[in-house]
Amino acid sequence: MGKKKVIQKSKEELIKENESVEKAVAQPSGGPSKQKFLEGKIFIQSTYNNTIISVTDKTGNVVAWMSAGSLGFSGPKKATPFAASKVAEAIAQKIEKSGPSTVEIYLRGVGSGRDSAVRSFAAKGFTIIAIKDVTPIPHNGPKPAKVRRV
């Protein structure tokens, strides 16, 4: 295995490193924008494995996003309707000051969290203008394989 080489840092280097870490923590990173807007879009992607919700303004710039995995759900619990409703509640709380109050909801995927996420947004006081299903559906699909000859 060999010996491990331990690198010793001087006190000045440690102080500089601590200052840079404190600056990074103090900076706001990727939070909701300070600008308030009234209309927006909510994209709910619900798969068999996870539920991801993104909130955008009217032009499509992402304001906030969250997934069931980022809330701490793991494994098969991420795809449950309960996890989807918790994600919707958390993102509604995250954007309540700056985010939209009037929204269009776009649903994508076949997971079980679709309905519960929409119901959570309605319960949180959002005015829902439209609910659209944008799940991709193949029209004809790929060319089938050749017939097997034995």
N, C-alpha and C positions, 0 to 999 in steps of 0.2 A: 504494500500500500504506500509506503513512503511517508515522509514527514510532511506535515502541513506547514505552509509558510504563512505566518501571521504578519499582516501589515499594520504597523503602528502609525497612527495619525498624530500630528502635533495638536496642541491646544487651539492654535489659530485656525487650522483646517476644520476642527470639530465645531468651533464657533461659527465659521462661515457656513458650514453644512446645516447647522441648526437654524441659522437665519434664513437660509433659502427654503427650508422646510416650512418654517413659520409663515413666510411670504406666500407660499403655495397654498397653505391652509386658509390664510386670510382672504385670498382672492375668491370672488364668487365664480364657481365653475359650472357652467352649463345649466344654471337654474332658469326659471321662467324669466322672460324678458320684462324689463321695467315698464315698457309701453303697454298701455291698456287698450284692448280691442274688443269689440262687441260680438263679431261673427267669426266663426271658425269651423274647422272640420275635425272630426274624430275618426281615426282609422283603427278598427278592431280586427286584428289577425288572430283567429282562433284555430289552432291546429290540434291534432291528437295529442301533442306533447306539451304545448305551452299556450299562453294567451299574451299577446303583445298589444299595447294600446299606445297610439301616437296622437298627439294633439297638435294641429297646425293652425296658422292663421289663414285668411281667405286666399292668399297667394300660394300657400303650400310650404311656407317656412316652418320647420318643426319648432314648437315652443317647449314641449315636454313629451317624454315617453317613459313607459314603465312596462315591466313584464312580471309575470307571476314568479319567475326565477329570481328576479331582483328583489322581490319582497321576502324571499326566504323559503318559498315553497320548493320542494325538491322531488324528483322522481315523478311518479304518476299523479301526485297531488297537484302538480302545476296545471294539469288539463281539466281540473274539476270546475264546475260552475261557481263553487264557493271561492276558489282562488281568483276567478275572473271578476267576481263582484268586489273582492277586496282590492284588486288592481284598479278597478274603476273608482272606488271610493278614495284610494290613495292619490290617484292622479287628479281627481276633482278637488281634493284638498290642496294639492300642489299648485294648481292654477287658479284658485278661487279669487286671488287679488288681481292678477293681470289677465287671466284667460278669458275666453269667450263665454257669453251667457246664452247665445243663440248658436246652435250647432247643426251641422249635417253629419250623420253617422254613416260610415262606409264599412260594411262587414265583409271579411274575406276569410274563407276556410270553412271547414265542416266540424269544428270542435264543439264541445258541449258548453263552452263558456259564452257563446254569442248572446243568447237571450238574457242571461243574468247580468252581463255587462251593460246592455242597453237599459235594462230595468234599473240598474244602480244609477246610471246617469240621469234618468228621468226622476228618480227619487231624490237626487241631490239638487234638483231645482233648475236643471238646464232646459231651455226651450228647444225641443227637437223639431227642426223644419222637415227633414227628410231622412229616411233610412233606406240605404241602397245596398244591394248585395252585389259585390264585385268579384265573387269567386270565379277564378278562371275555369272555363269549361272547354274541353277539346271538341272541335266540330267534327273532325273525321279521324284524327289520330294518325299515327305512323303507318307506314305500309306493313302489312302482315308478313310473317316469315314464310319462306318457301314451304311447299308441301313436303313432308318427310317421305322419302322413298326407302323401302326396306328391301 
